[in-house]
């Protein structure tokens, strides 16, 4: 904002909550703090992202004017009866912090502290604000808590504040830099992990191309030699390998409706991730409260045709007839998963009176976006997909009768391939997961979106390479059930991410209690499932191109 001298500057009280879990927050005035003397302010608006993230700004009542110094002034008194004292003692024991905003800059302060033996508890009563300005803009805010007062029942505690203004050289664009933690995010380990994953990609791509070049060349040579034999020799020669299943490899997958809906949703999640990361790289989204979430919701709604197009065309190719049902499943698969989890956690948040409880109006807004934006756009995508690329133009005919799948070694079974498929993709992203988890569950602002972009690209390349190798082994064992296998072997990355989140919860956070635990594991499940669906779709799309390619080049009688 641009301020004129002596214009009102609003100090917003946001939330208070335990330091060890930044996701468990309550309204600031849920603790018996008292409000300042000033009653009205000129304006306030809330965005959708803020409402969903539990930002509940309330006016502090402190009278602050631009460049107007305030000496230490008492703004209200707390009459401390036993209930109020107990509330403060509980907050101090649990290391409660509170958060405030001045001109969208966050400020944190601690409620109080206990003495060494934990008998006496003290409240900080004096907020000393130092505000830096550059021209007519606020560029820096610091809070010092002073005035330790022992909590004794039936006393009055005076709360006071002072405001000091100082000139600052910080540019308005750079005022968020002090909240970022370069030593954490641009650590050598971070660079090293990216480099490591990159080497793995080069190794895997090399491996895949080598296997395929050598093996396929050998296979093609063998198959074309067999073409030249006469019938007598060919009956004696034993045929085996991936060519045998050419009549079944393009058979529709089992449960085509669910399968195509998952692929459509995965393609949409991929495009959302890609676009949001690019927007975040260009527009420092971390400087605005809730803007990351608002952007993600907007982009998700806008990319719905992608979901319809890929899901609808795949369903049509597999000969699906009930396309309207498929479109509904595809459109609501992800929103239902996210909203269902949020709804469940919301009940717990309401029970605890936490500020995380999503207001009813916001829920209605999200439902309206699903019905009136996501569904129609999905329909458009589905119709385009069915008409433009819904014809089953496979390089080989599909036999009328499916051939029996021969016995094979245990490690060639689809279940084993699925379990092993996720290990390498998880290995390529797990260090980045640590940084993302820490910025979500601890007080760090994630801003290194260039790294995130690299990791997304690396993850996709590794996933495609791994699923192609898995599928090649499967087809060589004359098992043509490659569609679900390629999807699930890529999606199994999510299982490893979720297992890692358990490790992170027990060893890296200090969370406890029903609310924090359900919040953590609920949202981690949503995150892991979305990641899994995205990887599965990427793996399937890559493998599908590979399968078409190898069967196009085979001469088949």
DOTOR-314194 format. One record per residue (C-alpha): x, y, z. Coordinates in steps of 0.1 Angstrom, whole numbers, plus 5000, padded with zeros to 4 digits. Layout:
N
XYZ/...
# end
This chain:
557
500050005000/501050364995/500550575027/500350945033/501651095065/499451025095/497250785075/495950485095/498050175095/496049865105/497649605128/495749275122/495649005147/495648675129/496048355149/497648195179/498747835183/501547605194/504947675179/505647315171/502747285147/502047575126/498847415112/497047405145/495847765149/493047945168/491748295166/493948545184/491148655207/490348295216/492948365243/491548625268/493648915253/491949245254/491149475224/492549825220/490450145222/490050215185/486850045172/486450105134/488650075104/488050165068/488149835049/489049465048/488549185022/489348815023/490248594994/489148234988/492748104994/492848285028/489448145039/490647785030/493947835049/492247955081/493448315079/491148495103/492248855106/490749055135/491449425142/493749475172/492249815181/495749975183/495850325169/498850345145/499450625120/502050645093/505350805105/503650895138/505750785168/503850645199/505550635233/504750345256/500950365260/498550135278/495750025255/493649805277/493649595309/492949225314/490949135345/492648805353/490148565369/490948195374/489648085340/491648345321/494748265341/494347895332/493947975296/497148175295/499047915316/497947645291/499147855262/502547925278/503047555286/502347465250/504747735236/501947935220/502948195194/500748455178/500848605144/499948955133/500049145100/500949505092/500549595055/500649215047/503949165065/503748885090/505048945126/505348675152/505448715189/505448475219/502648475244/504748425276/507248205293/507647995324/510448005349/513047715351/511047505376/507747555357/505947685388/505448045378/504148165344/504748515330/502948705303/504648955279/502549265282/504449525261/504549515223/507349725210/506849785173/509649915151/508449995115/510750065087/509550285058/511050365024/509350675009/505650625014/505650245018/506250015047/509149775041/510049625074/508349545107/509949415139/508349325172/510049305206/508049165235/508849315269/507149375302/507149035319/504249015344/503648715366/500148555362/498348575396/494548525397/492348825405/494749095394/494649345366/497249325339/497849635317/498749575281/500849845264/502449915230/504850165214/505550245178/508850365164/509350465128/512750445111/513950515075/515050195057/516950125025/515049805017/513249824984/509549754985/510049454961/512649294983/510849345016/509948975019/513548855015/514148865053/511548595058/513248355033/515848115045/518548085018/520847885040/518147615044/516947595008/520147674989/522147435010/524847224994/522746915000/519847064980/522047134950/523746794954/520446604955/519346774923/522646684906/522346334920/518846284905/520046434872/522846174870/520245904877/518146034848/521046024824/521945674836/518345554833/517745704799/520945554787/519945214801/516545214786/517845314751/520545054753/518244774764/515744864738/518144924709/520044594715/517144374725/514644514699/517244494672/517944134681/514244064683/513444234650/516344044633/514943714647/511443794637/512343894601/514543574598/511543374608/509543544581/511943394555/511843034568/509342804552/506442684572/508042354581/511042514599/508842774616/506642504632/509742344647/511242684658/509942784692/508343134692/508443334724/508643694736/506644004732/505643944696/503443654707/501043884724/500544124694/496844004691/496144094728/498344384736/495744644725/492844474743/490944724765/492144734801/489944584828/487644844844/488145094815/485945354830/487945394862/491145354843/490545634818/489245864846/492445814865/494545884834/492546204826/492846324862/496546254863/497146454831/495246744846/497246724879/500446734858/499347034838/498247214870/501647144887/503447264857/501547584853/501447674890/505247624893/505847854863/503448124877/505248094911/508648134894/507548454877/505248604903/506648564938/503348414951/504748364986/504348734994/500548724994/498548535020/496648245004/497648334968/499348004961/496147814970/493848064951/496048024920/496047644922/492247634925/491847874896/494347684874/492747344883/489347474873/490747624840/492547304830/489447074833/489247034795/492646854797/491046594820/488046544798/490146524766/492546254778/490046054798/487346074771/489545984742/491045694760/487645564771/486345584735/489445404722/488845124746/485345094732/483545244762/479845324757/478845504789/480845814783/478646054804/479245844835/482945834828/482946214824/481346254858/483746014875/486746194859/485546544868/484846464904/487446214913/490046464926/487646724940/485746444959/488946314974/490146654985/486846784997/486046455015/489346475034/488846845042/485346785054/486446515078/489246735091/486847025093/484646835119/487746795141/488747155136/485247275145/485247055176/488547215187/487247565176/490347605155/490647875129/491347605104/487647525103/486547625068/483547855068/480347725053/480248005027/483647895014/482547535011/479547644990/481847854968/484147554962/481047334954/479847594929/483247604912/483047224908/479447224894/479547534873/483147554861/484847224863/481947004850/481047214819/484747244809/485246874814/482246804791/483847024764/487146834768/485446494767/483446574735/486646704718/488646404730/486046154717/485646314683/489346414676/491246114689/488645854701/489145604672/490945284681/493645304654/495845024668/498844894647/497644534653/494244364652/492844244685/492143864685/488643754693/489743514721/492343634747/495343394748/496143224781/498943394801/501843144806/503443064840/506343284848/508943354874/507643524906/509543844900/507743884866/504343894883/502544234879/502244274917/506044254922/506744484892/504244734907/505944734941/509444774926/508445044900/508045324925/511445294942/513545484917/511145774911/510845814949/514645814952/514846094927/512446324946/512746234983/515246504993/512946764977/510046614997/511946705028/512147075018/508447085007/507246915039/509347145061/507947455044/504447325049/504647195084/507247435099/507947805097/509647815064/508547995033/509147785002/510447994974/512847784953/510347704925/513147664900/514347354920/510847234921/510447254883/513747064878/512546794902/509146764884/510946714850/513346464865/510446274882/508646254849/511646124829/512545864856/508945754858/508545704821/511945514818/511145284847/507645194835/508945134799/511444884813/508844724836/506344684806/509044544784/509744264809/506044204813/505444174776/508443954772/506943714797/503943704773/501743894798/499644154779/498044324810/500444614807/497944914811/497244874848/500744754854/502345054839/499945294857/500345124891/504145074889/504445444884/501745534909/503445324936/505845614941/503045764962/503145474987/506745544993/506145914998/503345835023/505645595042/508245875042/505646115057/505345875087/509045895093/508946275089/506046295114/507746095142/511246215138/511146575123/507946725139/506846765175/503146725167/500746535191/497046505198/494046405176/493746735157/497346765147/497746395138/494546375117/495346705100/498846585091/497946235079/494746345062/496446615040/499546395034/497246125021/495646374996/499146494986/500446144981/497346024962/497446324938/501246264932/500545894926/497745964901/499946214883/502945974881/500745694870/499245894841/502746014830/504045654832/501045524812/501245784785/504945724780/504645344779/501645364756/503745554730/506545294734/504144994730/502645144698/506145214685/507444854689/504344684675/504244924645/507544794633/506744424635/505644244603/502644044612/500943794589/
# end
